[in-house]
């Protein structure tokens, strides 16, 4: 009886008996590069459509009187890093896990906040100016915040900040927005159509990014329950504190929504890049999933907020329409009653005087 010979795979490089050495599978790496390129182009198109809502005068007014931007700055680089530090201490996580939580808290706002701001009827001029300013200020504020808050667990020198990635993010934001502003100035009707398409594409893009991130890095999902809990509640805290602080200093409701979004929605992609550059593979295994968790839950919370907002908006519009209908009906009835009353007064019949002469009611006796 013949023993079948082991058959090696066609792409095997070395075969020894039943052992075959296969080349490394870099499918995920290639897919990641392709998806990153496609997402960058799509994001630029979405930001171009968002730029079609921005008016140069209003944007310049925010820059000249940067009260809203200053409030956003305090929330972005004051509230968020301190909250990350407090959560890391409260849950007593591993040092590398504490560091990635703080890195997330120190990141500037992402472009997703601009798309959600549009759907929540926020101040788009303030939203885009805050995103741009936070990206610029992050060049100096990120090293400062990391130096202050990570010194408990590690040296700030060990964390590499990818200034080139921040610069690319800034360019991919400002250039499409500037083109969108020009289109709105020259062709306002076309800008409205572009905005409708771009806002819908933006929501789809956000969902795709979350799904693709979960699929590409599915091996990183097995992590400490503490990171799951922090990744769930941290966006809630960011949105809530940003909204309350903006309301406390007297900002109108639509700007409170804008500042809350810019506070809670962080640039998770930048956080992932920093962690990959700064830590070993063994350290990444216990920390890399946190930016993905935060990104997913910040989008879930934002989606819930959009749903609640539109439900309340629809309910208020329905009640307003009913009140307007009742008011119009009462006005018609009141006008009808007045007409009847006037007709009765004008046609009150005739009355006789003491000489048995008839005279029309309301008129004097004819001589």
C-alpha positions in Angstrom: 0.0 0.0 0.0 1.5 3.3 -1.1 1.7 6.2 1.4 0.5 9.4 -0.2 3.1 12.1 -0.4 2.4 15.4 1.3 1.5 18.0 -1.1 2.6 21.6 -0.4 0.6 24.6 -1.3 1.6 26.3 -4.6 2.7 29.5 -2.8 4.9 27.7 -0.2 8.5 28.9 -0.1 10.1 26.0 1.9 8.7 22.5 2.4 10.1 19.9 4.8 7.9 16.8 5.1 4.5 17.9 6.3 5.7 21.3 7.3 5.3 24.1 4.8 6.5 27.7 5.2 4.1 30.1 3.7 4.9 33.8 2.9 3.3 36.2 5.4 -0.3 37.2 4.6 -0.4 40.9 4.1 -4.0 41.1 2.9 -5.0 43.2 5.9 -2.2 45.6 5.3 -3.0 46.0 1.6 -6.7 46.4 2.4 -5.9 48.9 5.1 -3.8 51.1 2.6 -6.5 50.9 -0.1 -9.3 51.7 2.4 -7.3 54.5 3.9 -6.8 56.1 0.4 -10.4 55.7 -0.6 -11.6 57.1 2.8 -9.3 60.1 2.5 -10.7 60.9 -1.0 -14.3 60.4 0.2 -13.7 62.5 3.3 -12.3 65.3 1.2 -15.5 65.2 -0.9 -17.7 65.2 2.2 -15.8 68.2 3.6 -16.2 69.9 0.3 -20.0 69.5 0.6 -19.9 70.8 4.2 -18.0 73.8 3.0 -21.0 74.6 0.8 -22.8 75.6 4.1 -20.1 78.0 5.3 -20.3 81.7 4.7 -17.0 83.6 4.6 -18.4 86.6 6.7 -19.7 84.4 9.5 -16.5 82.3 9.5 -14.4 85.5 9.7 -16.6 86.8 12.5 -15.9 83.7 14.6 -12.2 84.2 14.0 -12.3 87.9 14.9 -14.5 87.3 17.9 -13.3 83.9 19.0 -15.5 83.5 22.1 -17.0 80.2 20.8 -13.6 78.9 19.7 -12.2 79.8 23.1 -14.9 77.8 24.9 -14.3 74.9 22.5 -10.5 75.2 23.3 -11.1 74.9 27.0 -13.4 71.9 26.5 -11.0 70.2 24.0 -7.7 70.6 25.8 -9.0 71.2 29.4 -12.0 69.0 30.1 -11.2 66.0 27.9 -7.6 65.3 29.0 -8.5 65.7 32.7 -11.5 63.5 32.3 -9.3 60.8 30.6 -6.8 61.1 33.5 -9.6 60.8 36.1 -11.1 57.7 34.4 -7.7 56.0 34.1 -7.2 56.5 37.8 -10.7 55.5 38.8 -10.6 52.2 36.9 -7.0 51.4 37.8 -6.1 50.2 34.3 -2.6 49.1 33.1 -0.1 51.9 32.5 -0.1 51.5 28.7 -3.9 51.4 28.8 -4.0 54.6 30.8 -1.6 56.3 28.3 -3.8 55.4 25.3 -6.9 56.8 27.1 -5.1 60.1 27.8 -3.8 60.2 24.2 -7.4 59.9 23.0 -8.4 62.8 25.4 -5.6 65.0 24.0 -6.4 64.5 20.3 -8.1 67.4 18.4 -11.7 67.1 17.0 -12.3 65.0 14.0 -14.2 65.8 10.7 -17.1 63.5 11.7 -18.2 66.3 14.1 -18.8 68.6 11.1 -21.1 66.1 9.5 -23.1 65.4 12.7 -23.3 69.1 13.3 -25.0 69.6 10.0 -27.7 67.0 10.9 -28.2 68.6 14.3 -28.7 72.1 12.9 -25.7 73.4 14.7 -23.5 76.3 13.8 -21.5 75.0 10.8 -19.2 78.1 10.7 -18.3 77.6 14.3 -17.9 73.8 13.9 -15.4 74.0 11.0 -13.5 76.9 12.6 -13.2 74.9 15.9 -12.0 71.8 14.1 -9.4 73.8 12.2 -8.2 75.7 15.2 -8.1 72.6 17.4 -6.0 70.8 14.8 -3.6 73.8 14.7 -3.4 74.2 18.4 -2.9 70.4 18.8 0.6 70.9 17.5 1.5 72.5 20.8 -1.2 71.4 23.2 -0.9 67.7 22.6 2.8 67.5 23.8 1.9 69.8 26.8 -1.1 67.8 27.9 0.7 64.5 27.5 3.6 65.8 29.5 1.2 66.8 32.3 -1.0 63.8 32.5 1.1 60.8 31.4 4.1 61.4 33.7 2.4 59.2 36.3 2.8 56.1 34.0 5.5 56.9 31.4 7.8 59.5 30.0 6.3 61.9 27.6 9.4 61.5 25.4 8.4 57.9 24.7 5.2 59.1 22.9 5.8 60.1 19.2 3.4 62.7 17.9 2.9 62.4 14.2 2.9 66.0 13.2 2.7 65.0 9.5 -0.6 63.3 10.2 -1.9 66.3 11.9 -0.8 68.5 9.0 -2.5 66.1 6.5 -5.7 66.2 8.5 -5.6 70.0 8.6 -5.0 70.3 4.8 -7.7 67.7 4.0 -10.1 69.9 6.1 -9.2 73.4 5.0 -8.7 72.9 1.2 -12.1 71.2 0.5 -14.0 73.6 2.8 -12.4 76.6 1.0 -13.5 75.1 -2.4 -17.0 74.5 -1.0 -17.2 78.1 0.2 -16.2 79.4 -3.3 -18.8 77.2 -4.9 -21.5 78.6 -2.5 -20.4 82.1 -3.4 -20.5 81.6 -7.1 -23.2 79.0 -7.6 -25.6 79.0 -4.5 -28.2 76.8 -6.2 -25.6 74.1 -7.1 -24.2 74.3 -3.6 -27.6 73.3 -2.1 -27.7 70.2 -4.2 -24.1 69.3 -3.4 -24.9 69.7 0.3 -27.8 67.4 0.2 -25.8 64.6 -1.5 -22.7 65.2 0.7 -24.5 65.1 4.0 -26.0 61.7 3.1 -22.7 60.4 1.9 -21.1 61.7 5.1 -23.3 59.6 7.3 -22.7 56.5 5.1 -18.9 57.1 5.2 -18.9 57.3 9.0 -20.7 54.0 9.2 -18.3 52.4 6.7 -15.3 53.6 8.6 -16.6 52.1 11.9 -17.4 48.7 10.2 -14.1 48.5 8.3 -12.1 49.4 11.4 -13.9 46.6 13.4 -13.2 44.1 10.6 -9.5 44.9 10.0 -8.6 44.9 13.7 -11.0 42.2 14.9 -8.1 40.4 16.6 -7.8 43.4 19.0 -11.3 43.1 20.5 -10.3 40.8 23.3 -9.2 43.4 25.9 -9.9 44.3 29.5 -13.5 45.0 30.4 -12.3 48.3 32.0 -11.4 49.6 28.5 -14.8 48.7 27.2 -16.5 50.5 30.0 -14.3 53.6 29.7 -14.7 53.6 25.9 -18.5 53.6 26.4 -18.9 56.3 29.0 -16.1 58.6 28.0 -17.9 60.0 24.9 -21.0 60.5 27.0 -19.0 62.5 29.5 -17.3 64.6 26.7 -20.6 65.5 25.0 -22.4 66.2 28.3 -19.7 68.4 29.9 -19.1 70.3 26.6 -22.9 71.0 26.3 -23.3 72.1 30.0 -20.2 74.3 30.0 -21.3 76.1 26.8 -24.8 76.6 28.3 -23.3 77.8 31.6 -21.4 80.6 29.8 -24.6 81.7 28.0 -24.2 80.2 24.5 -27.5 79.7 22.5 -28.8 76.1 22.1 -27.5 75.5 18.6 -24.0 76.6 19.6 -24.2 74.4 22.7 -24.9 71.4 20.4 -21.9 72.4 18.2 -19.5 72.8 21.1 -20.7 69.5 22.6 -19.9 67.7 19.4 -16.5 69.3 19.0 -15.7 68.3 22.6 -16.9 64.7 22.5 -15.9 63.6 19.0 -12.2 63.0 18.9 -9.8 62.2 16.0 -9.6 58.5 16.8 -7.5 57.8 13.7 -4.8 60.2 14.9 -4.8 58.3 18.3 -4.3 55.0 16.5 -1.4 56.4 14.5 0.3 57.7 17.7 -0.1 54.4 19.5 1.3 52.4 16.5 4.4 54.7 16.4 5.1 54.7 20.1 4.5 51.2 21.5 5.7 47.6 20.8 3.5 44.9 19.4 3.0 43.3 22.9 1.8 46.6 24.3 -0.5 47.2 21.3 -2.2 43.9 22.0 -3.7 45.3 25.3 -4.4 48.8 24.2 -4.9 49.2 20.4 -8.6 48.5 20.4 -9.5 51.4 22.7 -9.4 54.1 19.8 -11.8 51.8 17.9 -14.1 51.4 20.8 -14.2 55.1 21.5 -14.8 55.8 17.8 -17.7 53.4 17.5 -19.4 54.6 20.7 -19.0 58.3 19.9 -20.7 57.6 16.6 -23.5 55.6 18.2 -24.1 58.4 20.7 -24.1 61.0 18.0 -26.6 58.9 15.9 -28.9 58.5 18.9 -28.7 62.3 19.5 -29.7 62.9 15.8 -32.6 60.6 16.1 -33.9 62.2 19.3 -33.4 65.7 17.9 -35.4 65.0 14.8 -38.1 63.2 16.8 -38.5 66.3 19.0 -38.3 68.6 16.0 -41.1 66.7 14.2 -43.2 66.7 17.3 -42.8 70.4 17.8 -43.6 71.2 14.2 -46.7 69.0 14.4 -47.9 70.8 17.6 -47.1 74.2 16.1 -49.1 73.3 13.0 -52.1 72.2 15.1 -51.9 75.4 17.2 -51.7 77.5 14.0 -54.8 75.6 12.6 -56.8 76.2 15.8 -55.7 79.9 15.9 -56.8 80.3 12.3 -60.1 78.6 12.9 -60.8 80.8 16.0 -59.9 83.9 14.0 -62.4 82.9 11.2 -65.1 82.2 13.8 -64.4 85.5 15.6 -64.6 87.4 12.3 -67.8 85.7 11.3 -69.4 86.6 14.7 -68.3 90.2 14.2 -69.9 90.3 10.8 -73.1 88.9 12.1 -73.2 91.4 14.9 -72.5 94.3 12.6 -75.3 93.1 10.2 -77.7 92.9 13.1 -76.9 96.4 14.2 -77.1 97.8 10.7 -80.4 96.0 10.0 -82.1 96.5 13.3 -85.6 97.2 11.7 -87.7 100.3 12.2 -89.2 101.9 15.2 -92.1 104.3 15.6 -92.0 107.7 17.2 -94.7 109.3 19.3 -96.4 110.8 16.1 -96.7 107.3 14.6 -94.0 108.1 12.0 -91.6 105.4 11.2 -87.9 106.1 11.2 -84.9 103.9 10.6 -83.1 102.7 13.8 -80.1 104.8 14.5 -81.2 107.7 12.4 -82.8 111.0 13.5 -86.5 112.0 12.7 -87.0 113.4 9.3 -88.7 116.8 9.3 
